[in-house]
Amino acid sequence: MRLPARASAAALSAATALALALATACGMLPDDAPDATAPYTRLTAPEVVNKALAATRAAKSVRMTVEAASPEGPVEAFVATDIRGECTVTLSMGAAGTMELVRTGGTVRTRSDAAMLRSASTAPAENLAGHWVSPTAADRHAELAERYCDRETFLGSLAPKTGTARKGPTAAPGSGTPALTVTGGSRDGKWTADIATEGRPFLLKLRLPRGGTEGGTEGGTGGGTAPVTVEFSEFDKPFRASRPKT
C-alpha cells in the first residue's frame, strides 16, 4: 500500500534523525571545525594577553610593520630586530621622506633621502643624501626609527591595559595564522590584539588608539594622538644586521 506523501516525509525525517543520533553516539560524524579559542578556553582574556606579551618578548627575533601618523604625514616602518638588539628599519614619513637605519654591535648608522634630511634640519641635504652617517642627538627621525627597534615600545604600551581585555571573535590576520581577537579600552580609546591560537601564543597584530604613551605624546610610538597598528611576523627566523660601509 502506498503511503501518503506527508506520511512518507515524516517517516524519512524520523529515520534521518535516528541515523544522526546513532552516528553521533558512535563517533561516526566528521569532527566539527576546530575552535580557534580552544587553547584559551580556561584562561581569562587578561591571562591570554599576558601570555602573548611573554611569548612575543621572548622571541629570538621578529619583524614588525608599523603604521601610524604624524604632523608630517603617514608613518610606515618595516622593522627587523632580534633579542640582542640588532636591528634594521626602513622609515617613511609622507612628505618628510625616507630613512634607513641599521643598529649592530651597539653602533647606529642612518641613510636618508634629501627630503628627510631637510625635514630634520640637519646638514645640507645635497651633501649627505644617500650616504650612511652617524645620526646626531638632535635627529628626531633617527630617534623614532631606533625606538621602533625595541618591541617593548609597543608591548609596553599594551601591558598596562590588559586588565580591560575581553575575548572577541576568531580571526586570520595577514599572516593567515588562526588567531583570537581580544579587545579592551583605556582612557585613550579601544585597543585590539590578535593572538595566535596555533603554536606559541604570539601577538600577531596590535592596534592601539594612540601613538603616544599614557602620559602624553612625548616618548611614544611616533603617532601622537593618532592610532598606531603593528603587525608582528617571522618569529625566531634567523636575522643578521650588517654594518654598512660609510
Solvent accessible surface area in square Angstrom, and as a share of the most:
residue,aa,sasa,rsa
1,M,223,1.00
2,R,227,0.83
3,L,97,0.48
4,P,90,0.57
5,A,88,0.69
6,R,210,0.77
7,A,41,0.32
8,S,49,0.31
9,A,62,0.48
10,A,62,0.48
11,A,57,0.44
12,L,125,0.62
13,S,71,0.46
14,A,64,0.50
15,A,56,0.43
16,T,67,0.39
17,A,60,0.46
18,L,111,0.55
19,A,57,0.44
20,L,94,0.47
21,A,59,0.46
22,L,103,0.51
23,A,16,0.12
24,T,87,0.51
25,A,87,0.67
26,C,94,0.56
27,G,64,0.61
28,M,143,0.64
29,L,83,0.41
30,P,114,0.72
31,D,138,0.72
32,D,130,0.67
33,A,90,0.70
34,P,132,0.83
35,D,86,0.45
36,A,23,0.18
37,T,34,0.20
38,A,59,0.46
39,P,73,0.46
40,Y,8,0.03
41,T,94,0.55
42,R,235,0.86
43,L,52,0.26
44,T,76,0.44
45,A,9,0.07
46,P,37,0.23
47,E,78,0.35
48,V,0,0.00
49,V,1,0.00
50,N,74,0.38
51,K,89,0.38
52,A,1,0.01
53,L,4,0.02
54,A,60,0.47
55,A,9,0.07
56,T,0,0.00
57,R,93,0.34
58,A,54,0.42
59,A,0,0.00
60,K,143,0.61
61,S,6,0.04
62,V,2,0.01
63,R,96,0.35
64,M,2,0.01
65,T,44,0.26
66,V,0,0.00
67,E,92,0.41
68,A,15,0.12
69,A,37,0.28
70,S,24,0.15
71,P,145,0.91
72,E,48,0.21
73,G,21,0.20
74,P,100,0.63
75,V,2,0.01
76,E,67,0.30
77,A,0,0.00
78,F,106,0.44
79,V,5,0.03
80,A,2,0.02
81,T,2,0.01
82,D,13,0.07
83,I,104,0.53
84,R,170,0.62
85,G,23,0.22
86,E,26,0.12
87,C,0,0.00
88,T,42,0.24
89,V,4,0.02
90,T,54,0.31
91,L,0,0.00
92,S,38,0.25
93,M,7,0.03
94,G,42,0.40
95,A,97,0.75
96,A,6,0.04
97,G,9,0.09
98,T,47,0.28
99,M,3,0.01
100,E,58,0.26
101,L,2,0.01
102,V,16,0.09
103,R,48,0.18
104,T,19,0.11
105,G,72,0.69
106,G,73,0.70
107,T,34,0.20
108,V,26,0.15
109,R,35,0.13
110,T,3,0.02
111,R,79,0.29
112,S,8,0.05
113,D,58,0.30
114,A,33,0.25
115,A,30,0.23
116,M,1,0.00
117,L,12,0.06
118,R,157,0.57
119,S,32,0.21
120,A,15,0.11
121,S,99,0.64
122,T,48,0.28
123,A,50,0.39
124,P,75,0.47
125,A,8,0.06
126,E,143,0.64
127,N,95,0.49
128,L,50,0.25
129,A,36,0.28
130,G,46,0.44
131,H,109,0.49
132,W,38,0.13
133,V,43,0.25
134,S,69,0.45
135,P,39,0.24
136,T,88,0.51
137,A,113,0.88
138,A,87,0.68
139,D,11,0.06
140,R,121,0.44
141,H,2,0.01
142,A,5,0.04
143,E,96,0.43
144,L,15,0.07
145,A,0,0.00
146,E,56,0.25
147,R,60,0.22
148,Y,0,0.00
149,C,3,0.02
150,D,71,0.37
151,R,19,0.07
152,E,66,0.30
153,T,24,0.14
154,F,0,0.00
155,L,0,0.00
156,G,28,0.27
157,S,19,0.12
158,L,1,0.00
159,A,34,0.26
160,P,96,0.60
161,K,17,0.07
162,T,15,0.08
163,G,59,0.56
164,T,59,0.34
165,A,1,0.01
166,R,155,0.56
167,K,80,0.34
168,G,27,0.26
169,P,97,0.61
170,T,66,0.38
171,A,39,0.30
172,A,70,0.54
173,P,21,0.13
174,G,77,0.74
175,S,67,0.43
176,G,50,0.48
177,T,39,0.23
178,P,45,0.28
179,A,0,0.00
180,L,0,0.00
181,T,14,0.08
182,V,0,0.00
183,T,32,0.18
184,G,11,0.11
185,G,28,0.27
186,S,37,0.24
187,R,187,0.68
188,D,35,0.18
189,G,30,0.29
190,K,138,0.58
191,W,1,0.00
192,T,17,0.10
193,A,0,0.00
194,D,7,0.03
195,I,0,0.00
196,A,4,0.03
197,T,15,0.09
198,E,107,0.48
199,G,79,0.76
200,R,111,0.41
201,P,27,0.17
202,F,24,0.10
203,L,1,0.00
204,L,13,0.06
205,K,44,0.19
206,L,0,0.00
207,R,74,0.27
208,L,7,0.03
209,P,23,0.14
210,R,46,0.17
211,G,0,0.00
212,G,7,0.06
213,T,55,0.32
214,E,60,0.27
215,G,77,0.74
216,G,23,0.22
217,T,64,0.37
218,E,155,0.69
219,G,50,0.48
220,G,3,0.03
221,T,3,0.01
222,G,23,0.22
223,G,5,0.05
224,G,21,0.20
225,T,105,0.61
226,A,26,0.20
227,P,90,0.57
228,V,1,0.01
229,T,32,0.18
230,V,0,0.00
231,E,67,0.30
232,F,3,0.01
233,S,44,0.28
234,E,79,0.35
235,F,30,0.13
236,D,57,0.29
237,K,107,0.45
238,P,129,0.81
239,F,35,0.15
240,R,200,0.73
241,A,7,0.05
242,S,71,0.46
243,R,143,0.52
244,P,23,0.14
245,K,189,0.80
246,T,122,0.71
